[in-house]
Amino acid sequence: MTGYDVAVIGLGGMGGAAAYRLAGRGLRVVGLERFGPAHDRGSSHGDSRIIRQAYFEHPAYVPLLRRAYELWRETERASGADLLTITGGLFIGPPDAVTVTGALASARQWGLEYAYLDAAAIARRFPTFRPGPDDVAVYEPYAGYVVPEAAVRANLDLAAAAGADLRFGERVTGWAADGDGVRVTTAAGAYDADRLVIAAGAWAPGLLAELNLPLTVERQVMHWFQVDDPAAFAAPGHPIYVWEDATGDQVYGFGVRPGDTAAKVAFFRRPNATDPDHVDRTVHNAEIAEIRDHMATRIPGLRAHAAATTCLYTLTPDHHFVLGPHPARPNVTIAAGFSGHGFKFVPVIGEILADLATTGGTSHDIGLFDPRRAFDTPSPLSRP
Ligand SMILES: Cc1cc2nc3c(=O)[nH]c(=O)nc-3n(C[C@H](O)[C@H](O)[C@H](O)COP(=O)(O)OP(=O)(O)OC[C@H]3O[C@@H](n4cnc5c(N)ncnc54)[C@H](O)[C@@H]3O)c2cc1C
């Protein structure tokens, strides 16, 4: 035995946070990552990630979000990095849109501060937006964004400072667990530990094949546009937004971050299944035209297309996470299927993974994410 307490496969958003939390509790941790620190081949890159509490996906996320906000600030203090910016957030759509009704349900159930705005009020308070006559919005003052690359680096630096043995450029080719512990195999060798955390993002289906989880990996595109009025678009004054149309299609976006010159916008989801090892990284003209046309009437101050990049989602049918003990291997904990909305939770997922890997349980309510659930309730926002 090499004498590790815990091995972590994958040092992206979730695995990096788990390594930090575990090493911070005094455990001997080895982390294995196939690429470099804070790389752009997985799901945790692209300058910004929305964070919000009036959570339209399900009210059960709200307590986790409250803890995530605390831990984002704690990670900032510990690392000295600037990670979380509060801008306020608009969840826009027809009154019966999931983006609106779901945000309202979470805000009311948990007593969150919010304002309900009609189209005229949206346009008056937020002049870069041109809502349709039937659009309404839930405005949440504590929404904002986190910075994925800086956050991944902060967690990895903190993990290393706490003594974690982090190995990059080392791809895990297999793992095995029995009553004595776990063995993780890479091209370079084998690592023995008492327990294992698997946080492999888009590569989870391969590493968790025996569980047959209904995970789909999708290629998504983020776009950046120049703006006509940098002052009007400047974050933190400009809110983040999620905007649903009458067909249930959602786009989301940000103002222009300090130091940047362009505003990021993306469709929340474009069904486009891919193999994470063979992703089409080219962004095509038709994709640029589609989002430009979609935004032209909604935020006309977005001008020339400035940049675009691809990123991977790992979706479950109900769009809820897969988080808990491996159903067949009690010394293995799994974190997967973050379904395009996991980054804002990174520090609290790290805490939960550390709880599960050390005690087998957690005081956080993670019932919604049970890896053994039936997965038979499709998300109201799912598209074929
Ligand atoms: C375009 C886009 C926009 C998004 N917007 C938001 C948002 O606004 N708000 C939000 O909250 N979330 C958002 N998300 C989702 C969020 O970013 C993801 O849920 C989160 O990054 C997932 O983290 P992860 O740790 O599971 O995956 P990753 O960060 O990809 O980490 C998995 C790691 O495992 C490594 N790995 C895999 N297999 C192996 C192996 N065999 N050996 C060694 N290492 C391995 C990978 O290299 C990778 O580094 C967005 C995602 C995308 C793609």
The ligand as an SDF file (V2000), in Angstrom:
LIG
                    3D

 53 58  0  0  0  0  0  0  0  0999 V2000
  -21.1320   25.8430  -21.8880 C   0  0  0  0  0  0  0  0  0  0  0  0
  -21.3200   25.5550  -20.4400 C   0  0  0  0  0  0  0  0  0  0  0  0
  -21.9360   26.4990  -19.6420 C   0  0  0  0  0  0  0  0  0  0  0  0
  -22.1950   26.2380  -18.3040 C   0  0  0  0  0  0  0  0  0  0  0  0
  -22.7660   27.2070  -17.5530 N   0  0  0  0  0  0  0  0  0  0  0  0
  -22.9750   26.9940  -16.2390 C   0  0  0  0  0  0  0  0  0  0  0  0
  -23.4500   28.0390  -15.4160 C   0  0  0  0  0  0  0  0  0  0  0  0
  -23.6680   29.1710  -15.8820 O   0  0  0  0  0  0  0  0  0  0  0  0
  -23.6300   27.7880  -14.0940 N   0  0  0  0  0  0  0  0  0  0  0  0
  -23.3840   26.5660  -13.5530 C   0  0  0  0  0  0  0  0  0  0  0  0
  -23.5860   26.3980  -12.3590 O   0  0  0  0  0  0  0  0  0  0  0  0
  -22.8990   25.5580  -14.3070 N   0  0  0  0  0  0  0  0  0  0  0  0
  -22.6920   25.7440  -15.6360 C   0  0  0  0  0  0  0  0  0  0  0  0
  -22.1790   24.7540  -16.4140 N   0  0  0  0  0  0  0  0  0  0  0  0
  -21.9950   23.4030  -15.8430 C   0  0  0  0  0  0  0  0  0  0  0  0
  -20.7480   23.2510  -15.0330 C   0  0  0  0  0  0  0  0  0  0  0  0
  -19.6830   23.9620  -15.6030 O   0  0  0  0  0  0  0  0  0  0  0  0
  -20.4530   21.7650  -14.8880 C   0  0  0  0  0  0  0  0  0  0  0  0
  -21.5860   21.1520  -14.2500 O   0  0  0  0  0  0  0  0  0  0  0  0
  -19.2120   21.5040  -14.0680 C   0  0  0  0  0  0  0  0  0  0  0  0
  -18.1140   22.2040  -14.6180 O   0  0  0  0  0  0  0  0  0  0  0  0
  -18.9180   20.0080  -14.0370 C   0  0  0  0  0  0  0  0  0  0  0  0
  -17.7310   19.7820  -13.2830 O   0  0  0  0  0  0  0  0  0  0  0  0
  -17.0640   18.3420  -13.2700 P   0  0  0  0  0  0  0  0  0  0  0  0
  -16.0370   18.3760  -12.2200 O   0  0  0  0  0  0  0  0  0  0  0  0
  -18.1490   17.3010  -13.2080 O   0  0  0  0  0  0  0  0  0  0  0  0
  -16.4110   18.1830  -14.7290 O   0  0  0  0  0  0  0  0  0  0  0  0
  -14.9640   18.6920  -15.2100 P   0  0  0  0  0  0  0  0  0  0  0  0
  -14.6620   20.0180  -14.6510 O   0  0  0  0  0  0  0  0  0  0  0  0
  -14.8980   18.4860  -16.6710 O   0  0  0  0  0  0  0  0  0  0  0  0
  -13.9760   17.6960  -14.4790 O   0  0  0  0  0  0  0  0  0  0  0  0
  -13.8500   16.3230  -14.7930 C   0  0  0  0  0  0  0  0  0  0  0  0
  -12.3560   16.0410  -14.8410 C   0  0  0  0  0  0  0  0  0  0  0  0
  -12.1090   14.6520  -14.8690 O   0  0  0  0  0  0  0  0  0  0  0  0
  -10.9740   14.4520  -15.6780 C   0  0  0  0  0  0  0  0  0  0  0  0
  -10.9670   13.0580  -16.0980 N   0  0  0  0  0  0  0  0  0  0  0  0
  -11.9560   12.4080  -16.7410 C   0  0  0  0  0  0  0  0  0  0  0  0
  -11.6090   11.1310  -16.9770 N   0  0  0  0  0  0  0  0  0  0  0  0
  -10.3930   10.9610  -16.4420 C   0  0  0  0  0  0  0  0  0  0  0  0
   -9.5230    9.8580  -16.3770 C   0  0  0  0  0  0  0  0  0  0  0  0
   -9.8370    8.6680  -16.9130 N   0  0  0  0  0  0  0  0  0  0  0  0
   -8.3250   10.0190  -15.7600 N   0  0  0  0  0  0  0  0  0  0  0  0
   -7.9810   11.2180  -15.2160 C   0  0  0  0  0  0  0  0  0  0  0  0
   -8.7820   12.3020  -15.2800 N   0  0  0  0  0  0  0  0  0  0  0  0
   -9.9690   12.1740  -15.8810 C   0  0  0  0  0  0  0  0  0  0  0  0
  -11.2040   15.4240  -16.8190 C   0  0  0  0  0  0  0  0  0  0  0  0
  -10.0460   15.6780  -17.5550 O   0  0  0  0  0  0  0  0  0  0  0  0
  -11.7140   16.6360  -16.0790 C   0  0  0  0  0  0  0  0  0  0  0  0
  -10.6710   17.5100  -15.7150 O   0  0  0  0  0  0  0  0  0  0  0  0
  -21.8500   24.9860  -17.7530 C   0  0  0  0  0  0  0  0  0  0  0  0
  -21.1870   24.0440  -18.5230 C   0  0  0  0  0  0  0  0  0  0  0  0
  -20.9210   24.3230  -19.8540 C   0  0  0  0  0  0  0  0  0  0  0  0
  -20.2160   23.2850  -20.6860 C   0  0  0  0  0  0  0  0  0  0  0  0
  1  2  1  0
  2  3  1  0
  2 52  2  0
  3  4  2  0
  4  5  1  0
  4 50  1  0
  5  6  2  0
  6  7  1  0
  6 13  1  0
  7  8  2  0
  7  9  1  0
  9 10  1  0
 10 11  2  0
 10 12  1  0
 12 13  2  0
 13 14  1  0
 14 15  1  0
 14 50  1  0
 15 16  1  0
 16 17  1  0
 16 18  1  0
 18 19  1  0
 18 20  1  0
 20 21  1  0
 20 22  1  0
 22 23  1  0
 23 24  1  0
 24 25  2  0
 24 26  1  0
 24 27  1  0
 27 28  1  0
 28 29  2  0
 28 30  1  0
 28 31  1  0
 31 32  1  0
 32 33  1  0
 33 34  1  0
 33 48  1  0
 34 35  1  0
 35 36  1  0
 35 46  1  0
 36 37  1  0
 36 45  1  0
 37 38  2  0
 38 39  1  0
 39 40  1  0
 39 45  2  0
 40 41  1  0
 40 42  2  0
 42 43  1  0
 43 44  2  0
 44 45  1  0
 46 47  1  0
 46 48  1  0
 48 49  1  0
 50 51  2  0
 51 52  1  0
 52 53  1  0
M  END
$$$$
